[in-house]
Amino acid sequence: MNKFFALENLLKSGYCIIPRVILDNQQSSCKKTALRADILSYFYQKAYFAKGDVVLDGRIYTCFRGELIVNQKELAAFFKTERRQWNRIMAEFTSENIIRVDRLRGGSRITIVAYDCIVGKKSAQYKQANGGEKAADATPKAKKPKLGVWVENYYPEHHVKGCDIPPLEIDLSKIPAFQDKLDDKK
């Protein structure tokens, strides 16, 4: 088996969060819908989870959480679209308040609107209603795992202050495939 998929590598690699509607629409029979979903999926995959620097045409730009800095001409070519069609798609995304585009020398800064809400970071309103910043800082921090050892709620990307994601809880009694198994055990 390829070492790329070893547990240690999977734990270190992190993840990205993409809204399910985008993933569902990537398989659409409508080419226009599938193309838009592919473009948005690319944006979510490449968006920075934390602050970082990007070099574009020899210039260094600071890229913040939920942003990516790209050359739109190159992206249009990557997605095999004409420049006019690309501009139309970007205008639709902007008018629907999905992204915000700021021009830079040699490229564009694309900001995903409501990125923090989508990836699960607590909003300022939530923090204020629940005790402010100090309450958010008082939450227990996840421990770094030792290689090969599973640590519950460890997310490598969550070294960003205030980014706590609650554990996922699944009620198996509501899933039809598991109801039969639960009934058999009783």
N, C-alpha and C positions, 0 to 999 in steps of 0.2 A: 504494500500500500504506500502511496505517496506520502511523504513526511509533511507535506503542506497541510493536510487535514488532521494532523495530530492534535490532541486536546490542548496542549500547551499553546499551539499556534492559534487555535480557535479562541482561547481565552484572551490572548494578547491582541488579537486583530480588531476587536470592537465590532460595531454594527452601525447601520444607519436606519432611521425610521422614515418610512415612506407611507403616506396615506393609502389605505386599501383601495380606494376608488381609482387611484392612479394605476395600481397593479392590475386591477380588473380591466381597466380600459386599454391596457397594453395588448390584450388579447382580442380586442374588438375587431369585428369584420369590416368596420368603417376605417379606411386608411387614414382619414383626416383625424379621427378620434385617437387612433393608435399612435400616430405621429406626435400629437400633443401630449399624450401620456408618456411616451418615450422621452420627450424633451423634459417634462417635469420630473420624471424619475431620475434623469441625469442631473438635474439641478439639486435634487435632494441628496443624491449620492455624493456630489462634489462639494456641497456646502460645508463650510467650516463649522465644527462643533464648538470650537474655542478660538480665541484670537490667534492669528498667525500672520506671517508675512508672505506676500506673493510678489514674484518678479515678473513684470510684463514689459517687454521692449526695453530692457535695461533699467527700468524704474522699479523701486520697491514700494509696494502699497500694503497697508495694514488691512487685513481682512478680518472682520468681526464675526461673531456667532451668527449663523444663518445667511451668510453672504458667500458669494464666489466671484472671482474676478476672471473674466474670460474675454476672448476676442470673438465677437459675434460672427464675423465673416468665416472664421475657422469652424465655428459650431454649425453654421448653415451648411458648409461643405461636409462636415462630419455626418449630419443628418440627411444629406443628399437632397437639400431643398434649395430652391432659387432664393436669391436675396430678398426679392419682393414678398414671396410667401413667408420667409422667415420674419420679416418686419411685421407682417400682418399677424402672425402667431404671437409675437412678442407684444404687440399692441393689444391683442385680445387678453393676454395674461395680465397686462397692466390695468386694463379697463375693468377686469373682473376682480381686481385687488388680490391677485395671487402672488405677483412679484412687483418689485419696484426696480427701475433701471436708471442708473446714473452713469453718464458718459465720463470716461477717463481718456488720457492720451494712450492711444493704441488699443483700447478695449472698453469694457463696460463692467461696472460693479452691479451685480444682480443680487438683490436682497429678497429673500423669501419672507413674505408678510406672515406674521403670526407664527414664526418658526418655533419660538419657545413654547407656545401652546400646543403645537403639534408633537414636539419631542418630549413633552411632559414636564417641563420646568414650571415651577410655581410662579404665577403672575404676581405683580406688585400688589394688586388688590387682595389676592389671597393671603399674602404675607401680612398685609396691614390688618386684615380681619382676624388673623390668627396669631397676633402677638408681635408682629414686626420682624425685622431682620434677626434679632437675638433669638427668637423662637426657631427660626430656620437654622441658625448656627448651632442650636442646642441639640439638633437631631443627631443620632449616632452615625458615625462615618463608617463606610464599608472598608473592610480590611483588604489589603493587597494579597492576592493568592500566591502561594508557593507553587512552582511549576508542578502540574499534575495533581494538585489538590483543589477540589471545588470549594469555593467560598460563596455562601449565599448572598445574593444581591451585589455581586461585584461587577461593575461595568467600567472598563478602562477609560472610556470617554468622560466619565463623570467626576473628573478631577476639577470640574468647573464648580465654583462655589455656589451653593444653593440648588444644585441639580439632583434632587432625590426622586427616584422613581419607585413607587410602591410595588411590592411583589404581586404577581398576577394570581388571582384566585379563580378557579374553574369549578363550577358545580356540575359534577358528572351526572347527577340525577336528571339534569335537563337535556342531556345528549341522548338521543334515541338508541344509538349503538351501545351505550353503556348501561342503559336501563335494564336490558335483558340480563346482563351480567350481575347487576346489583340485585335483581329479583331472584336469580339463581342462588346467590349467597345467603339470602334470607330463607 
